[in-house]
Amino acid sequence: MNSIQGRVYNTLQRLNSLDTLAELFCSHLNYQYSGSVVSPRGWKEDIVRNIQELQLIGTHDDFKIIFCRIDKLLLGVERPIINQLLKSHPYSLVIFSDSSYQNWHFVNVKFGEEIKNRRLFRRIVIGPDERLHTRLHTAAQRISLLDVVDERMTALDLQKKHDIAFDVEEVTKEFFNVFVDMFHLLRKELAKNNPSYKEKSDEEAQILLDRLIFLYFIQRKGWLDGKKDYLYQRFLECEKKNKNGYTFYRNVLLPLFQALSSSNPELRKYLGDIPFLNGGLFEVSPLHSKLPFNLKIPNTVFKSIFNDLLERFNFTVRECQR
């Protein structure tokens, strides 16, 4: 993490006010502070009544950083506001917060090149879930790309820079590059620590990573005991007790896999409120490659998987069409 990315990360971690937002763009990303009110005069009443606050935060040339506070962050509320703003501010980044300044959407609008008037709304999401542990990494990395590096940059230059920073494909590409690195690390450690399963180390590594990514998906929905950091907290407990041991796979993941693939309530006794997922994804078998009972996987490997992949990439950049 470079110096500007580090400053952006720290500011996002405590983003809970308009002053902090101004610090982010005007102190760290080199936009000129404005602080002037943006008037919604002439807008439809059903759009205006959703707006609690509308301000111009920063500028460079004709590019605008615009802040809008609304009661609750909903795409159906945000889009009409953005469409109105684009009429007078075609080069802009619009940032929404809810009324409590706890949840934020940084919204970039990219005009499609293939279909006339097609708009892509791309959002970077910042909120309590993203502030957990290291989950702001992706957001900080992408937002740090928005800096004004040269006073001679035009509004069009900055718009192109913003379009690149919000490119979902770039985030996805980086994720899969790290995924491949973690696959090779896990495969190597499986073969090293489990000689009898060496020939299946590729298959076991793929299954385990696929399961972990799916678990992060359902964890985000609150399906793992209602906790959106269920897995990482369980890992930290294991690491604290035995940093160099093999306890996370044996004491947490295996029981969790069994509980997810069985309706037996006894398997959930020490795991909390865990759903039964009918199907073979989490099947545990001592005879097949659906992850044997006796695999030895070091906690240090899971530390890398969590810190470099699962906790690092929170996929805060989201894209939808007009």
N, C-alpha and C positions, 0 to 999 in steps of 0.2 A: 504494500500500500504506500503510494508516494505521499509527499507532504500535503498537497492540496486535497487529495482523496481522504487523508486522515482528518483534515480540518472539516471537510464536508461531512464525514462520518460522525464526528463528535457533535457537530451542529444538528444533524438529523436526529441524533440520540436524544437531544433536549428540545426538539422542535415543538413548542407549545404556546407560541405567541407570534404576533405580527412582527415584533422587534427581532425575534430570532430568525424569521424568514428574511427580513431585510438584511440581517447580518450575513446570512448564507449567500445572498446574491450580490450584495454591495461590498462586503468586506472580503469575501473569499473568491467570488467569481467575477469581480471587477465591473459590475454594472453600476451606472450612476444612479444614486438614490433619488427617488421622486417623492413618494408619499402623498401625492395628490389624489383627490377623489375622482372616480370615473362615474359620470352621470349616465343613468339608464333612461334618460328622457326620450320619449317617443317609443319605448318598448311596450309590448303588450303587458297588460296588468297581471296576467297569470304567470308571466316570467318574473316581473319586478317583485311580486309579493314573496317570492322564495329567497330574495336577496337580503341578507342582514348587513352586509358590508361589501363595498366594491372599491378597490384602491389600485392605483398604479404604484408598484413597489420600486421598480428600477427600469432603466432604459439604456440602450446604446444605439446610436443612430436612430433608425425608426423601429427598432425591435423593442417590444414591450414585455415586461414581466408584470402580470396582472393578478391580483389576489381577490378572491371572492369567498365570503363566508356564508354558508347556508345551514339550515337546521340539521340536515342529514345528507350524507354523500350518496346521491342516487344519480345514475346515468341519465335518467329521464328528466332530471332537474338541471343537470350540468350542461347537456347538449344544447338546449335552446339558448342558454346564457352565452355559451361559446360562439354559437352561430351569430348572435347579435354582435358580440365583441369583434368578430372577424370582419364585419362590414367596415369598421373604422380603424381596426388594428390588425391588418392582414398578417403581419409578422409579429407573432406573440407566443408566449407560454402562459397558460392560465392555470393558476393554482387554487384549488378549493380546500377549505377546511370545514369541519362541522362546527356547531356552535360552541363546543368546548375546546377547540383548537387541539384535539387529541388525534384526530384522523384526517389525513391529507391525501389529495389526489393532485399530482403534477401532470397536466394534460397537454400533450403535443398533438397538433392536427397536421397531418401530412396529406397534401392533395395528390390523388392518384394520377399516375402518368398515362395509364392505359385507357381509363374510363373518365370522360369529361365530368367534372364536378364531383367525382368520387372522393370522399374524405375518410381517412383512417384516424380514428381517435385512439391514441396510445397513452396509457396512464402508468405512472410510477406511484405505487401505493405506499404510504407511510402511516403506521399506526402502532398500537400496543403490541400486536403480534410480531410486526417487523422489528420492533426494538428488543425482542427477546434474544439474548446471547449475541451471536454474530450475524443475524439475519439482515442487517442493513448493508452488508457488503456490496451486493449488486446495485442497490439504489445509490449508494455513495459513489460507486465506480461510474455509473452512467451519468449522474448529476454533475460530477466533477468534470465531465467532458463539455459542459455548457459554458465554461469560462471564456471571457473575452481576452484572448491572448495578444491581440494587437489592436491598438486604437483605430487603425485604418480599416478594420472590419466593417463591412456594410450590413444592413439589416438582412439582405439576402444571404450573405455569408453566414450570419448567425442562424438563420432559419435552416440552412443546410446542415449546420453543425448540430442543431437540435434534432433534426430528422434522423441523423446518424446515431445520436446518443440514445434515442428511443427505439432503435431498430431491434425488434424482438428476435430476428434471426441471428443477430450478433450475440445476444445473450444465450440463445439456445446453442449456438456453435461452441461458445466457451464452456457451457455446461457439459456438453458431450465430450469435449476434449479432456476435461477433468474426470468425467465418468470413466473414460478409457484408462486414464492414469490409475484411478482407484481400482478398476478391474484387474489391471496387471499387478498392483500391490497385493490385492486380496488373493489372487490366484497363486502368486509366489509364496505367500505365507501359508495358504492351505496346503500346498505341496510340501513345504518345508516341515510343517508341524503335524501333518497327517500322511505319512508315507503310504499307508494302505489305500488311500483315496487319491493318490497323486494323479492317476490317469483321468480322474473326473474333476480335477481342480478347476478347469475352465467352466464346466457346467455348474459346479457348486457356486463358484464366484458369481456367475451371471444370475442364478436363481436368488442368491442372497441379496444382491444389489437391487434386483427387480422388486423383491419383497420390501426392502427398506424404502424405496421410492414410493411404492404404493401405500405403505404405512404412513409416510409423511403426508400423502394426499388425504387419507381418512382422518389423520390426526388434526389436520387443519380444519376439518369439519367438526372437531370436538368429539369424535367417536371413540377415542381412547381415554376412557375415564373422565371425559369432559375437559381434558388438559391439552392445550395446543403445543406443549413442549414435553409431552409424556415421555417420549423415547430418550430425548437428550438428558432429561432429569434423571431417569433411571440409569443411563450410562454414567453420569457424573457420580452417582451414589456408588456404583461398582468401582469406578476409577479411584475414588477416594479411599475405599477399603483395600483395593488391590490393583495398583497402577499397572503392574507388569504381568498380571494374571490373565486368566481366560474366562473370567466370570460373567461378562456381559452376555456372551452367546449362550453359555450354559444356564445361567440363572434368570435371565430376562427374556432373550429372544426365543429360546426353545419353548418355555412355558407359554409365551404369548402366541407363538405359531400354533401350538396345540389347542389353545383356547379359541383362537379364531376359526379353526377347522373342525371344532366339535361343539355340540350343544350341551355337553356335560357341565353343569354349573360348578362342580367341584374344581374344575380346571381354572375357574375365574376367581377363586377364593382370595388369592393374594395379589390379584392383578387390577382390581377395581372393576368399573363398568366397561366391559369389553364385549363387542358384538360377536355374534356367530356369523361367519361369512361362508355360506354354503358353496362348496366347490373345492378344487384341489390345489389352489394357489399356495396355501399354507400347510399342506400335508407334510407331516414329519414321518419318515420311515427309516428304520435301521438297515433296510435292504436295498433301497433305491436311491437315486440321486436327488430326491426331494429333501435334501439336507439331513444327513444321518444324526443320530442322537449324540454320538461321541466325537464330533469334530472339535478340534482345539483351534480356536482363533484368538489371538492376543488382543487384549483391551487396547493396546497401542495402535493396532490397525483400525479399530473402530474410532479411535480418536481422530485419525486422519480422515476417515470417511465422513464423520460428522463435521469437523472443522473446515475441510476443504471442499466438501460437496453438499451434504444435506442441509447444514445450517448456513452455508455461504450463499447458496442459490435459493432464494425464496421466490423467484419468478414474480417480482414486483412489477415488471413491465408487462402490461396487458393491452391487447389490441382488439378493437372492434370497428366495424364499418359504419358509415352513416346510416 
